Amino acid sequence: MEKDVSAFLSRLAHELRPRSDQWAGLLMERMRGELPELWQHEDLARLALRETADHVTAFLDALEHGRDLTEAQAPPTALELARGFAEDGVPLSALLRTYRLGHVSLLQLLQEEATRLTDDQQLTHAATLQLIAAGFAYVDRSSEQVVAAYQEVRDRRVQRRLMLTNEASRRIGTTLDTARTAQELAEVGVDDFADLVTVDLLDSVLHDGESQPPTDAPVLRRVAQRSVLDGCPDSPVGTGRSHVYPAESAPAEVLATGRPLLLRVTASDVPTWLAPPGPPVFGFHSVLLLPLYARGTTLGLAQFARHRRTTPFDDEDLLLAQEIATRAAVNIDNARRYTHERTTALTLQRSLLPQRPVDHSAVDTAARYLPSGSRAGVGGDWYDVIPLSGARVALVVGDVVGRGLHAAATMGRLRTAVRAFADIDLIPDELLTHLDDVVIRLQREEAREDGELSATCLYAVYDPATRLCSLASAGHVPPAVATPSAAAFPALPIGPPLGLGGLPFETAQWELPEGSLLALYTDGLVQSRTHDLDTSLTRLGDALAQTSGSSMSPDEVCDRLLATLLPGRPADDVALLVARTRALDPGHVATLDLPSDPAAVSGARRFTAETLGAWGLDELSFTTELMVSELVTNAIRYGKPPVHLRLVLESTLTCEVFDANSTAPHMRRARTFDEGGRGLLLVAQLAERWGTRHTREGKVIWAEQALP
């Protein structure tokens, strides 16, 4: 009986072999009806027809020749189709279901043909049982091989996606530049994933720094895009261009709802927002639309499109793109926030610095401020040039420890304090002592938890009449001084940084030849990762020495120093102040020593009249004699000898009276019958400015008048 069954099945298979293609078509029709979602792709459907025919042929061939089906090999087309289903993301369970359906359908057809070939029911029954056993053996064996091929592709695909995710984490967000971060997202997206990636950001995010709820037609800017084709000819919008998506379009829906979207596109229905105008030549067939959403804010939209890769996007691709876009959105938001804060801090910083060069007869100055090129942000570096009484000038440079808006705002407060203390003519070490108190008070008021507020400052006063430079440092790097003969860093006692309190500052003083160069700077100019501080200072000194004897202006000297020491963007903020000293013409300074005797007042008036006559300022003689009379009288009556009178002619006429008493006079309201109390009131009325300047030896009362 067993031989009869085997012979019958062999004959049955032999007769059916020519009709294997026809049977394959019948099996495909049945499976299409049961699993229509598996046959959406034409290329896979064509391959499935060949694969089914190969399965029928292999099974009939094994039956005809009596081969052991437990050792059967799945046709190559079956393995190819399994790999195709794996690439398209078809679940493995659905693929195996096609095998079960195909197996049952084939057995039904064979059973029908068996009853047609013989009327022997016993033979038919035995043949059916053997067919079922053979069918299960074939399906089990071929399924094992198909599952292995499917899983190999799926594992490789998962591995590729993990690599893409890792690449995205590594390559996106390397800088705090919004456009660069968006471009990194586009570049990662076209690496073995999409054919075209575009990144649009809301215009409100780029310009206002804060996102607003998307309207029906929000304005976006194409900040980045990348294509597998050079020049992105497949993109309808150029990089940097503003555009609007139609209100009813898919991108507008994604922006409004915040939900990602997977679109299938046909060649006859490519939306205008996806393809460039003209005939469709790029063959878009699949698009992913991802909202860029971070920290509760909608930033924009990312698109991933395929037109060269034949495999469309699937749900797993959507999840992968969503993960990459989410990470990129956080980095874009970081860059946006950093850029906004940096721009604000830089604007504040520049607004608090001198807006134009100070025109002063004592020095010719130029300055530069360079914000850092690092992620640390704008610092609190500043410089200043402050005119003082007696034709003198103060040169200031400082550095607040810290970054960002707080450092810039603190810098502005300290610069204002320095100007206030300079207005009362404090000597350098006393000014820094008062500034130290200001910083300590700010520390207490702010109760900072992120570390104590601290700053460094260098304060120098230059007197063109004596060519003396007095200077004190609060933890700041010393200046570079270049005379016509050499350049050096003068020995300067450097005090503690501002904010420590209780420690003294010292004033150093030296005489400068006319035409000397003073370079005051912050540490960002000389600190470098490539060489040590001594090397930087040597280079600074050499560069300054090369310019000291030339006719270069301070502006040109600044450019030379920056080019020598900072060929690239600085890692730290840099403030640089260069001053070329001038000497006051000795003929424009007149000095008179006075005895401590009221009778000396007439001599002082006579000396003033003669001096102004020699200077051609007879128009000012009357008012100047009145002021000199009052100031000298006060110095003799209330001060201590010695008493000196000095007249200084530069852009203004200055009268200075020195005495050894440190007590400063003040204006008071004189009553009707008071014999005194009107002198300073008279001086204040006649002079444009007046004040008191304290020195180590006493004080100076000064008054300025504008020249006619």
C-alpha positions in Angstrom: 0.0 0.0 0.0 2.8 2.4 0.9 4.4 1.8 -2.5 1.1 2.4 -4.2 0.7 5.7 -2.4 4.2 6.9 -3.2 3.8 5.9 -6.9 0.4 7.7 -6.9 1.8 10.9 -5.5 4.8 10.7 -7.9 2.4 10.4 -10.8 0.2 13.2 -9.5 3.2 15.5 -9.1 4.5 14.6 -12.6 1.1 15.5 -14.2 0.8 18.8 -12.2 4.4 20.1 -12.8 3.5 21.9 -16.1 0.7 23.8 -14.3 2.9 25.1 -11.4 2.7 28.7 -12.6 -1.1 28.5 -12.9 -1.3 27.1 -9.4 1.0 29.8 -8.1 -1.4 32.4 -9.4 -4.3 30.7 -7.7 -2.5 30.6 -4.4 -1.5 34.3 -4.8 -5.2 35.2 -5.4 -6.2 33.5 -2.2 -3.5 35.1 -0.1 -4.2 38.6 -1.6 -7.8 38.2 -0.3 -6.7 37.1 3.1 -3.7 39.5 3.6 -4.1 42.5 1.3 -1.7 44.7 3.3 1.3 42.5 2.4 1.0 43.3 -1.3 1.1 47.0 -1.4 4.5 47.2 -3.1 4.5 46.1 -6.7 8.1 44.9 -6.7 7.4 42.6 -3.7 4.2 41.4 -5.3 6.0 40.4 -8.5 8.7 38.6 -6.5 6.0 36.9 -4.4 4.5 35.4 -7.5 7.8 34.0 -8.6 8.5 32.8 -5.1 5.1 31.0 -4.9 5.8 29.3 -8.2 9.2 28.2 -7.1 7.7 26.7 -3.9 5.1 24.8 -5.9 7.8 23.5 -8.3 10.1 22.5 -5.4 7.3 20.7 -3.6 6.1 18.8 -6.6 9.6 17.9 -7.6 10.2 16.4 -4.2 7.0 14.4 -4.4 7.8 13.1 -7.9 11.2 11.9 -7.1 10.4 10.7 -3.5 12.9 13.1 -1.8 13.0 13.6 1.9 11.3 16.9 2.5 12.9 17.4 5.9 16.1 18.1 4.1 14.4 20.5 1.5 16.0 23.8 0.7 13.8 26.9 0.4 14.1 28.5 -3.1 16.4 31.6 -3.4 13.3 33.7 -4.2 11.8 32.8 -0.9 14.9 34.0 0.9 14.9 37.2 -1.2 11.2 37.8 -0.5 11.8 37.4 3.3 14.6 39.9 3.2 12.3 42.3 1.3 9.5 41.9 3.9 12.1 42.5 6.6 13.3 45.7 4.9 9.7 47.0 4.6 9.0 46.3 8.3 6.4 43.5 7.7 6.0 41.6 11.0 7.4 38.1 11.0 4.1 36.7 12.1 2.4 38.0 9.0 5.1 36.4 6.8 4.6 33.0 8.5 0.9 33.3 8.1 1.4 33.5 4.3 3.2 30.1 4.5 0.3 28.6 6.5 -2.2 29.9 4.0 -0.2 28.8 1.1 0.4 25.4 2.6 -3.3 24.8 3.2 -4.3 26.1 -0.2 -1.8 23.9 -2.0 -3.0 20.8 -0.1 -6.6 21.6 -1.0 -5.6 21.8 -4.7 -3.6 18.6 -4.5 -6.5 16.8 -2.8 -8.9 17.9 -5.5 -6.6 16.7 -8.2 -6.0 13.4 -6.4 -9.8 12.6 -6.3 -9.9 13.4 -10.0 -7.1 10.9 -10.9 -8.6 7.9 -8.9 -11.8 6.6 -7.5 -10.0 4.5 -4.9 -11.1 6.3 -1.7 -8.6 4.3 0.4 -5.8 5.3 -1.9 -7.0 8.9 -1.9 -7.2 8.9 2.0 -3.7 7.5 2.4 -2.3 9.9 -0.2 -3.9 12.8 1.6 -2.4 11.8 4.9 1.1 11.5 3.3 0.6 14.9 1.5 -0.2 16.5 4.8 2.9 15.0 6.5 5.0 16.0 3.5 3.5 19.5 3.5 4.2 20.1 7.1 7.8 18.8 6.7 8.4 21.2 3.7 6.8 24.2 5.5 8.7 23.6 8.7 12.0 23.2 6.9 11.5 26.2 4.5 10.1 28.4 7.3 13.2 27.9 9.3 15.4 29.1 6.5 13.0 32.0 5.6 12.9 33.1 9.3 16.7 33.0 9.5 17.0 35.2 6.4 14.3 37.6 7.7 15.9 37.8 11.1 19.4 38.5 9.6 18.0 41.5 7.8 16.1 42.7 10.8 19.1 42.4 13.0 21.2 44.2 10.5 18.5 46.9 10.2 18.3 47.3 14.0 22.1 47.5 14.2 22.1 50.2 11.4 19.5 52.2 13.3 21.4 52.0 16.5 24.4 53.2 14.6 22.4 56.0 13.1 21.1 57.0 16.6 24.6 57.0 18.0 25.8 59.0 15.0 23.1 61.5 15.6 24.1 61.8 19.3 27.7 62.3 18.4 27.4 64.7 15.4 24.4 66.8 16.3 25.0 69.6 18.7 28.8 70.0 18.4 28.4 73.8 18.5 26.1 76.3 20.0 25.2 77.7 16.6 21.6 77.3 15.6 22.2 77.1 11.8 25.1 74.7 12.2 23.1 72.4 14.5 20.2 72.3 12.0 22.7 71.5 9.2 24.2 68.6 11.3 20.6 67.2 11.6 20.3 67.3 7.8 23.7 65.7 7.2 23.0 62.9 9.6 19.6 62.3 8.0 20.9 61.6 4.5 23.5 59.1 5.8 21.8 55.8 4.8 18.3 57.0 5.8 16.7 59.7 3.6 17.5 61.3 0.2 16.5 64.8 1.2 16.3 66.4 4.6 15.2 70.0 5.2 15.0 71.9 8.5 12.7 74.9 8.9 12.5 77.1 12.0 9.8 79.6 12.9 10.8 83.1 12.0 9.6 84.2 15.4 12.1 81.8 17.1 15.0 83.2 15.1 14.2 86.9 15.4 12.4 87.3 18.8 14.2 84.5 20.7 10.9 83.3 21.9 8.5 81.0 20.1 4.8 82.0 19.6 1.9 79.6 19.1 1.9 78.6 15.4 -0.8 80.5 13.5 -2.7 79.2 10.5 0.2 80.2 8.2 3.3 80.7 10.3 6.4 82.1 8.5 9.3 79.7 8.5 12.9 80.0 7.4 14.8 77.2 5.7 17.9 77.2 7.9 19.4 73.9 6.6 19.0 71.2 4.1 21.0 68.3 2.6 20.3 66.0 -0.4 22.0 63.1 -1.9 22.1 65.3 -5.0 24.7 68.1 -5.2 23.2 71.5 -4.6 19.8 70.3 -3.4 18.0 70.6 -6.8 15.2 68.5 -5.3 14.2 71.1 -2.8 11.7 73.9 -3.7 13.0 76.4 -1.1 16.6 77.7 -0.9 18.6 77.8 2.3 18.0 81.0 4.1 14.7 81.7 2.4 11.5 82.5 4.2 8.3 80.7 3.1 4.8 79.7 4.3 3.2 76.3 4.1 -0.5 76.3 2.8 -3.0 76.3 5.7 -4.4 72.9 4.7 -1.1 71.2 3.9 0.4 68.3 5.9 3.4 70.4 7.2 0.9 73.1 8.5 -1.0 70.3 10.2 2.1 68.9 11.9 3.1 72.4 13.1 -0.4 73.0 14.5 -0.9 69.6 16.2 2.7 68.8 17.1 2.2 65.2 15.9 4.6 63.5 13.4 3.3 62.3 10.1 4.2 59.6 7.6 3.0 60.3 4.1 2.9 58.1 1.0 3.3 60.1 -2.2 2.4 59.0 -5.7 4.1 60.2 -8.9 0.9 61.9 -10.0 0.1 63.7 -6.8 3.4 65.2 -5.4 2.4 68.3 -3.3 3.8 71.7 -4.3 5.5 72.2 -0.9 7.6 69.0 -1.4 8.9 69.2 -5.0 10.4 72.1 -7.0 8.2 73.6 -9.7 8.1 72.0 -13.1 7.7 68.4 -14.3 8.1 65.8 -11.6 11.6 64.4 -12.1 12.7 63.3 -8.7 10.1 60.6 -7.9 9.2 61.4 -4.3 7.3 58.5 -2.8 7.6 58.7 0.9 7.9 61.6 3.4 8.3 61.9 7.2 7.2 65.2 8.8 8.6 65.8 12.3 7.8 68.8 14.5 10.9 70.2 16.3 9.6 70.5 19.8 11.7 71.2 22.9 10.9 72.4 26.5 7.3 73.1 25.6 8.2 75.2 22.6 7.5 74.5 18.9 10.7 75.5 17.1 10.0 74.4 13.5 9.7 71.4 11.2 12.0 68.7 9.9 11.3 66.8 6.7 12.8 63.5 5.6 12.0 62.4 2.0 12.9 59.5 -0.2 13.1 59.5 -4.0 16.3 57.6 -4.8 15.8 54.8 -2.3 13.0 52.5 -3.5 12.0 51.3 0.0 9.4 53.6 1.5 9.5 54.8 5.1 7.6 52.7 7.6 6.5 53.1 11.2 9.8 52.1 12.6 11.5 54.7 10.4 9.1 57.3 11.8 10.0 56.4 15.3 13.7 56.5 14.5 13.4 59.9 12.8 11.3 61.2 15.7 14.0 60.2 18.2 16.7 62.0 16.1 14.5 65.0 15.6 13.7 65.3 19.3 17.4 65.2 20.2 18.2 67.7 17.5 15.4 70.0 18.7 16.9 70.1 22.2 20.3 71.0 20.8 18.7 73.6 18.5 16.9 75.1 21.5 20.1 75.1 23.5 21.8 77.0 20.6 18.9 79.3 20.2 18.9 80.2 23.9 22.7 80.6 24.0 22.6 82.8 20.9 19.8 84.9 22.4 21.6 85.3 25.7 24.9 85.9 24.1 23.5 88.5 21.8 21.7 90.3 24.6 24.8 90.1 26.8 27.1 91.4 24.0 24.7 94.2 23.2 24.6 95.2 26.9 28.4 94.8 27.1 29.0 97.0 24.1 26.4 99.6 25.2 28.2 100.0 28.5 31.6 100.5 27.0 32.7 103.8 25.6 30.9 104.4 22.3 33.6 106.6 20.7 37.3 107.4 21.2 37.9 110.0 23.9 39.6 113.1 22.4 42.1 114.2 25.1 45.2 116.4 25.0 47.1 114.1 27.4 46.9 110.9 25.4 45.9 109.5 22.0 43.9 106.3 22.6 42.3 103.4 20.8 40.6 100.3 22.2 39.2 97.0 21.1 36.7 94.6 22.7 36.5 91.0 21.4 33.9 88.6 22.8 35.1 85.0 23.3 34.6 82.4 20.5 33.9 79.7 23.0 30.6 78.3 24.5 31.4 80.1 27.8 29.6 83.3 26.6 30.3 86.9 26.9 32.3 88.0 29.9 32.7 91.2 32.0 35.8 92.8 30.5 35.8 96.5 30.2 38.0 99.5 29.5 37.5 103.3 30.0 39.2 106.6 29.4 38.2 109.3 31.9 39.3 113.0 31.7 40.4 114.3 35.1 41.1 117.8 36.4 44.4 119.5 35.6 44.7 118.1 32.1 45.2 114.6 33.5 43.5 111.4 32.3 42.6 108.1 33.8 43.0 104.8 31.9 41.0 101.9 33.2 40.7 98.2 32.3 38.9 95.5 34.3 37.5 92.0 34.2 34.5 90.7 36.1 34.7 87.0 36.9 31.9 85.1 35.3 29.9 85.0 32.1 26.7 86.1 30.5 24.2 88.8 31.4 25.1 89.0 35.0 28.8 89.6 34.3 28.0 92.3 31.7 25.6 94.0 34.1 28.1 93.8 37.0 30.7 95.3 34.7 28.4 98.2 34.0 27.9 98.9 37.7 31.6 98.7 38.4 32.4 101.0 35.5 29.9 103.5 36.8 31.4 103.3 40.3 34.9 103.9 38.9 33.7 107.0 37.0 32.1 108.3 40.2 35.2 107.8 42.2 37.3 109.3 39.4 35.1 112.4 39.5 36.2 113.1 43.1 39.8 112.7 42.1 40.8 109.7 44.3 44.3 108.5 43.9 44.6 105.0 42.3 45.0 102.9 45.5 42.2 104.8 47.3 39.9 104.4 44.3 40.5 100.6 44.3 39.9 100.5 48.0 36.5 102.1 47.5 35.8 99.9 44.5 36.6 96.9 46.7 33.9 98.0 49.1 31.4 98.3 46.3 32.1 94.7 45.2 31.7 93.4 48.8 28.4 95.3 49.1 27.2 93.7 45.9 28.1 90.3 47.2 26.0 90.9 50.3 23.1 92.3 48.4 23.0 89.5 45.9 23.7 86.7 48.3 25.1 84.7 45.4 25.0 80.9 45.7 27.2 80.2 42.6 30.4 81.6 44.1 31.5 85.0 45.3 31.4 88.0 43.0 34.9 89.0 42.1 36.7 91.2 39.6 40.1 92.6 38.7 40.9 96.2 37.8 43.9 98.3 36.7 43.6 102.0 37.3 46.2 104.4 35.9 46.4 108.3 36.0 48.7 110.1 33.6 49.6 113.8 34.1 50.9 115.4 30.9 52.4 118.4 32.8 54.8 116.2 34.8 54.7 113.1 32.5 54.1 111.0 35.6 52.0 107.9 35.4 50.4 106.7 38.7 49.0 103.2 38.7 47.4 100.6 41.0 46.3 97.0 40.3 43.6 94.9 42.0 44.6 91.4 40.9 45.1 92.5 37.3 47.9 91.8 34.9 50.5 94.6 34.6 50.5 96.9 31.6 53.0 96.9 28.8 55.0 100.1 28.4 57.0 101.0 25.3 59.2 104.1 25.3 60.9 105.2 22.1 63.9 103.1 23.1 62.5 99.9 24.6 59.4 98.0 25.8 59.0 96.5 29.3 56.5 95.5 32.0 57.1 97.8 34.9 57.4 96.3 38.3 54.0 96.9 39.8 52.7 95.7 43.2 49.6 93.7 42.3 47.0 93.8 45.0 44.3 91.2 45.7 41.2 90.9 43.4 38.2 93.1 44.2 35.8 91.5 46.7 38.3 90.0 49.2 38.3 93.1 51.5 40.8 94.1 54.2 43.9 94.0 52.1 45.7 97.1 50.9 46.5 98.4 47.4 49.6 100.2 46.4 50.2 102.9 43.9 53.3 102.8 41.7 54.6 105.9 39.9 57.1 106.5 37.1 57.9 109.1 34.5 57.2 108.4 30.8 58.9 110.1 27.9 56.6 111.8 25.5 55.3 109.5 22.8 55.4 106.4 25.0 52.9 103.6 24.4 50.8 102.2 27.2 48.9 98.9 26.6 46.3 97.9 29.2 44.6 94.6 28.6 42.7 91.7 30.1 44.1 88.3 30.5 42.3 86.9 27.4 44.9 88.6 25.3 47.9 86.7 26.8 46.3 83.4 28.0 46.6 80.6 25.4 46.3 76.8 25.4 49.2 76.6 23.0 51.8 78.5 24.9 52.5 79.7 28.4 52.0 83.2 29.9 55.7 84.2 29.7 55.8 83.4 26.0 52.7 85.5 25.4 54.1 88.4 27.4 57.3 88.3 25.4 55.4 88.4 22.2 53.3 91.3 23.4 56.4 93.2 24.5 58.2 92.6 21.1 55.1 93.6 19.1 54.7 96.8 21.1 58.4 97.6 20.9 58.2 97.4 17.1 55.5 100.0 17.0 56.7 102.4 19.7 59.2 104.2 17.5 57.0 104.3 14.4 54.3 106.7 13.3 51.6 104.0 13.7 48.4 105.3 15.3 47.0 103.6 18.4 44.3 102.1 16.2 47.0 100.5 14.1 48.9 99.3 17.2 45.7 97.6 18.4 45.4 95.8 15.2 49.0 94.7 15.2 48.8 93.4 18.8 45.6 91.4 18.1 47.0 90.0 14.9 50.2 88.9 16.6 48.6 87.4 19.8 45.2 86.3 18.6 45.4 85.0 15.0 42.0 83.2 15.6 39.0 83.7 17.7 39.9 84.2 21.3 39.0 81.6 23.9 38.2 84.3 26.4 37.0 87.9 26.2 39.6 90.5 25.4 39.6 94.2 26.2 42.6 96.1 24.9 43.3 99.8 25.5 46.4 101.5 23.9 47.4 105.0 24.7 50.2 107.1 23.3 51.3 109.8 25.8 51.7 113.5 25.1 53.5 116.0 27.2 52.1 119.4 28.0 54.0 122.3 26.5 56.0 123.8 29.4 54.9 127.2 28.2 51.3 126.3 29.0 52.0 125.6 32.7 52.8 128.4 35.2 53.6 127.7 38.8 54.0 130.1 41.8 55.0 129.2 45.4 53.2 131.4 47.9 54.0 132.2 51.5 51.4 131.6 54.1 50.6 135.3 54.4 47.3 137.0 53.4 49.4 139.7 51.7 50.5 137.0 49.1 47.0 137.1 47.6 47.8 140.3 45.6 50.9 138.7 44.3 48.9 135.7 43.1 46.4 138.0 41.3 49.3 139.9 39.6 50.9 136.6 38.6 47.6 135.4 37.1 47.1 138.6 35.1 50.6 138.5 33.7 50.4 134.8 32.8 47.0 135.2 31.0 48.3 138.2 29.2 51.2 136.2 27.9 48.8 133.4 26.8 46.5 135.9 25.0 43.7 135.3 27.4 43.1 138.8 28.7 39.3 138.2 28.4 39.5 135.7 31.2 41.7 137.8 33.4 39.0 139.4 35.6 37.1 136.1 36.4 40.3 134.1 36.9 41.8 136.7 39.3 38.6 136.5 41.4 38.8 132.7 41.6 42.5 132.7 42.3 42.0 135.3 45.0 39.3 133.2 46.7 41.2 129.9 46.4 44.5 131.3 47.6 42.8 133.1 50.5 41.1 129.9 51.6 44.4 127.9 51.4 46.2 130.5 53.5 43.5 131.0 56.0 42.4 127.3 56.5 45.1 125.3 55.1 48.7 124.5 55.9 51.9 125.6 54.1 53.4 125.1 51.6 50.9 126.8 49.3 51.3 126.6 45.5 49.4 128.1 42.6 49.4 126.4 39.2 47.8 127.6 36.0 47.3 125.0 33.2 46.3 125.9 29.6 45.1 123.1 27.4 41.6 122.6 26.1 40.4 124.6 29.1 42.0 127.0 31.6 42.6 125.4 35.0 43.5 127.1 38.2 44.9 124.9 40.9 45.8 125.8 44.5 47.7 123.3 46.6 48.1 123.3 50.4 49.2 120.6 52.9 45.9 120.4 54.8 43.8 117.3 53.8 40.5 118.9 55.0 38.3 119.7 51.9 36.3 122.8 51.8 32.6 122.8 51.1 30.0 125.3 50.1 27.5 126.6 52.6 24.7 129.1 52.7 26.0 132.4 54.1 23.6 134.3 56.3 23.0 138.0 55.8 25.6 139.3 58.3 28.2 136.5 57.8 31.7 137.7 56.8 32.6 134.5 55.1 31.1 131.5 53.3 30.7 133.1 49.9 34.1 132.3 48.3 33.3 128.9 47.0 29.9 130.0 45.9 31.6 132.6 43.8 34.0 130.1 42.4 31.2 127.7 41.5 29.4 130.5 39.7 32.4 131.6 37.7 33.9 128.2 36.8 32.5 125.5 34.5 33.7 122.8 36.9 35.5 122.8 40.2 36.5 120.3 42.8 39.0 118.9 45.3 41.8 116.5 44.6 43.6 114.8 47.5 47.2 113.8 47.4 49.6 112.1 49.8 50.8 115.6 50.9 47.5 117.4 51.1 44.9 118.6 48.7 44.4 120.6 45.5 41.4 122.9 44.9 40.9 123.4 41.2 38.5 125.3 38.9 38.1 125.1 35.1 37.0 127.7 32.6 36.2 127.3 29.0 38.5 129.1 26.6 36.9 132.0 24.7 
